[in-house]
Amino acid sequence: MKRIVLFVASVVMCLNTGCSQEVAEAKSLLVAEINNKEIADLISSNIALFPNNTQLSIALIDGDQTTFIGVKRDRDELITTRNKNSVFEIGSISKVFTSILLSNQVNAHQLDLDDKVQSFMTFSEEKASEDSKEMTLRMLANHTSGLPRIAQNMLPVMMQDQTNPYKNYTPELLKEFFMGEIILENAPNTAYSYSNLGTGTLGYILTQNTGKTYEKLLQEDIFGPLGMGSSSSLLTMIDASKLVKGLDPAGAETSNWDFTDAAVGAGGIKSTAVDMEKFVRKNFEDDPMYVLPQKLTFTVNDNLHLGLGWHISIEDEKNYHWHNGGTGGYRSCMVLHKEDKKSVIVLSNVSAFGNKSENIDKLCFELMQTL
């Protein structure tokens, strides 16, 4: 797994860009409290420089056994805390859920992976290029559509409130983007180009295809059946007493991120370690709705392959499915090995804009090596 760790640590699958913050090194009591020196040392070494009030909620899944670990930095000291039922933003891990919603509609013969995006979004006859007309739902899900990371008309909206940048990006603005000149970063299905716009568009198409909101699709198709009762894409549906406040790079509380159906599929879900453990265990099964997104659809290089939503790293002939995510106040990472039924989930209120926020991904993969 060492190559995977090094590769993933260098990739940022967030809804943003950026980093910066340093604090005094923490005096850790974790070894005594966790009763596992290797795990305690990994946690301490990766998060010791994060601000006070940083929290991590970790799930270690090894076969039938799950260990939940909660850690908090309090007055420059790392302590354990009970937070397995606390809610964090999971950022771009939401993209995996969006692809599973796509899979459900494909398996129900409501959609086909090779349906053209143009069948659902109106393109300008004068401005649409031949390349843009070749984009499919599969390409939106595996980041090979060629669409940029964000839409050209999204930047001005994001600048209106940088602490809650997606709040005012509406379906009307998304439709306006597709009616303009669509400038692709590469020809469709020729290269991997990570795109929040692409997955946000996919989520919107799923809502239009069913006449249901993204939240309703999540609740009916995933959260409800799996008993993920603390998960939602809507902050208004989250129990405020369970919500861990996100922190900015300096350690001050920052705004949660709100989304309309134009972008929510790219990163709008809030969840808990307990709920995410249920989700991972469902991915261990052979349910067709969950299997389709796990299948390899595109090879980027020897280290990285793509399913639908999932990134796949292959090491020692084993497929490791993973995704990470980040918002202004949170950073998350999830990796699983289906056949061995092993997984690590790390949720945190570390800002994805902060210095060393990639340590959350690094910790996730290092913990995977201990299982």
ABEGO torsion letter per residue (X at the ends): XAAAAAAAAABBABABBEBEEBBBBBBBAAAAAAGBAAAAAAAAAAAAABBBGBBBBBBBBBEABBBBBBBBBBGGBBBBBBAAABBBBAEAAAAAAAAAAAAAAAAAGABBAABBAAAABBBBAAABBAAAAABBAAAAAAGAAGBBABBAAAAAAAAABAABAAAABBAAAAAAAAABBBBBABBBGABBBBBAAAAAAAAAAAAAAAGBBAAAAAAAAAAAAAGBAABBABAAABBAAABBBBBBAAGBBBBBBBBBAAAAAAGABBBBAAAAAAAAAAAABABAAAAAAABBABBABAABBBBBGBBBBBBGGBBBBBBBBBBAABBBBBBBBAAAGBBBBBBBABBAABBGAAAAAAAAAAAAAAX
